[in-house]
Amino acid sequence: MDIKNTNAAQTTKTYNRNSIENQTENIYEAISIISKRAEQIKGDVKKELIEKLEEFATYNDSLEEIFENKEQIEVSKFYERLPKPHAIAIQEWLEDKVYHRDSNEEIEE
């Protein structure tokens, strides 16, 4: 899923408990899956941000000279405006875009 074009909530939002636990029939399991997906999203966004910021990085040995790089500032502002990883993960969960499986079912079969 493209996290830059998501319709996840920008602010705090209350969700219907039944819609969250609908897929697993266990609210705790659903929250666990959502939190693991949020961690994945966070890692991906962090990696992408660091790569983009390094494109504009200027390395100098002088501590006295600090330059403002407009491109770095714009990139940082863009990533700050993105929805938080947990909001994206919840939106993916509600849209049934998160793959999950119960490892206990495989053992029983």
Secondary structure, DSSP 8 states (H G I E B T S, - for coil): --GGG----SS-----HHHHHTTTS-HHHHHHHHHHHHHHHHHHHHHHHHHHHHHS----S-SS-----HHHHHHHHHHHHS--HHHHHHHHHHTT------HHHHHH-
